[in-house]
């Protein structure tokens, strides 16, 4: 059974959305484990050769700046990977996803929450708006223009504790 042209277009769009989502997911997984063992080549390959990565708004433009080209983006990430690792704990949460595909380009928007503890012991909570343009390069969906703009951020006292979890009393069962 063959698909109609309309169904083929829909299938291609769904497959493209999935590939874009998988690219963003892999990026976040690698960023969550950013240390000297992170495969920098794999991380860099998530971007097109002429990609742009930039912090937007007063806070992120000043903190992160911008980088043009896969090599410059890789060098920026390499700075976070020198021992000792910059992050002792780093977890990204993405929500409010919207992916729109137009042929071999796509845009994705997410709200990101990032919980971090640094090697110094300090912890921070950040929320940001991510706007990412994707393009197919060498047959693979990659990020072509990544922007992150701070929505809020603040230091916190810490994320992890060995204190017992507050669960109902098991003796009552």
C-alpha positions, 0 to 999 in steps of 0.5 A: 500500500502506497501513501498519498502525496499528502500522507507522504508530506505529513509523514516527512513532517513528523519524521523531521519534528522527531529528528529536531526533538532528538537533536535538542534532546541529545544536546541537553543530555550532553550539556547535563554531563559536561566534563572532560569525558563529554564527546566534544566532537559529538556535541559540536556535530549537533550544529551546522558548520556555520551555526550561531550560538548566542545569549540574548538579553542583557543578562545572557548576552553579557554572561555568554556572548555569541559564537559563530561557526561550529569550531567557535561553538566547540571551543566555548563548550571546551571551556566548560570541560576542563578539569575540574568540571565546571558543573558538579550537577547540571540538569536541564528541563524543557517544556512548552515545546513548539516545533515548526517544520518547513522543508529542510528548515525548522524552528523550535521554541522551548522554555528551559529550567536549569538546575546547577551546582558548580564545582565551587559548591554554589547552586543556581536556578535559571529559566530561559526561552530557547529559540532554535533554527534547525537545518538539514546538513549532510542529511542530518538535522542540526542546530543552525542558530541557537538563542537562549534568553534569561527569564529569571535566575537566582542562587539557591542553597543546594539541590541534593540532600541525603535527608529521608524523603517525606513519604507516608508512614509505612507502618500504617499500611 
